[in-house]
Amino acid sequence: MTVVDQAMAPAPPRKPVAKGSKAARPVVFIAKKVLALLATLFVASLAVFFSRFLVPGDPARFLLRGRSPKPEALEEITRQFGLDKPAWEQYLNWLGGILHGDWGRSLTYRQDVSDVLLGRLPTTLQLVALAAVFITILGLFAGIVASLNKGFGDRFILVTLTAVGAVPPFVAAIALVALFSVGLGWFPSFGSGDGGWDRIWHLTLPALALGITYIAMVARVTRSSMNEQLLREHVEVATSRGLTRGSVVARHVLRNALGPILTVSGVLVAGLLVSSAIIERTFGLSGIGQLLVQSIDRLDFAVVQAIVMVVVTAFVLVNTVVDLVQPLIDPRIAAGTESR
């Protein structure tokens, strides 16, 4: 068949597209993300629980803090904590207890792990939430200003962000306390306050110290993403139609740039739980970060396992929410057809 014959030949019939396929895509997309969430948590639970067996020695003797009990007492402790059962049975009992809200019993505090966590978790969550607000607002603002002000303003902000991003959180904490607490006396340097505005006032410096590196990261990603969008053809078309600069930036630049910004912000905010330990110790906050360090030092396995599972769950949950929200922000991403 010649080229002309091929051109004149009728096109092959298209396959009919099921009407419900488009409607089913978001459902399939959400189902996949939820299944991935559950699978990740399951694998994490295996790693968290069985990591205890990597510690050399008898767990029962760890519970006794180096004391030398009688064999009968050691056998009773082993039976009481279920250490005489096979490892897989211990795991199933532990996992079943978690699903029912029973995280075990703390050896250090002589009470249920859930009670220990509930006494410390609110402080850490409030600290992380305030740090997330600072990261989002200041990071977006700095990135947008740098992107829209080429020349000296852009270079100045970029150099400042590079310097700020290199500051470790504990160094930032010391500098903030020296300036705003000791020098100016604007904020307290210790404790978490009594609640309400007093709590926010006490957590302002810790939240800034915790989020200062992440603010620089979000600002750099925002600047880079917006610079990419400013060069797109649809932005030039919108500008040529006489739309104001603010309208073009809000509707055509910032909205399309939010994808990578949201992705990076979700990962960073979820990681705040992990990096909160140093800040909590510096500012004397009774949160789960400081509790984790103390529990590791005291070999309080139940508390360590519970905190690690809480952190992992928060990290995976935040990233799953980001995955689900991103197609709503960027209309070019069809749920279930593209993945980031």
JOGI-V600814 format. One record per run of one state. SS is the DSSP state (hx for helix, st for strand, lp for the rest). FROM is the first residue (numbers start at 1). TO is the last residue. If there is no record, write none. Layout:
ss=[SS & SS]
from=[FROM & FROM]
to=[TO & TO]
//
This chain:
ss=[lp & hx & lp & hx & lp & hx & lp & hx & lp & hx & lp & st & lp & st & hx & lp & hx & lp & hx & lp & hx & lp & hx & lp & hx & lp & hx & lp & hx & lp & st & lp & st & lp]
from=[1 & 3 & 9 & 20 & 55 & 59 & 64 & 71 & 81 & 87 & 100 & 105 & 106 & 112 & 113 & 149 & 152 & 166 & 169 & 184 & 197 & 231 & 233 & 241 & 245 & 284 & 288 & 298 & 301 & 330 & 335 & 336 & 338 & 339]
to=[2 & 8 & 19 & 54 & 58 & 63 & 70 & 80 & 86 & 99 & 104 & 105 & 111 & 112 & 148 & 151 & 165 & 168 & 183 & 196 & 230 & 232 & 240 & 244 & 283 & 287 & 297 & 300 & 329 & 334 & 335 & 337 & 338 & 340]
//
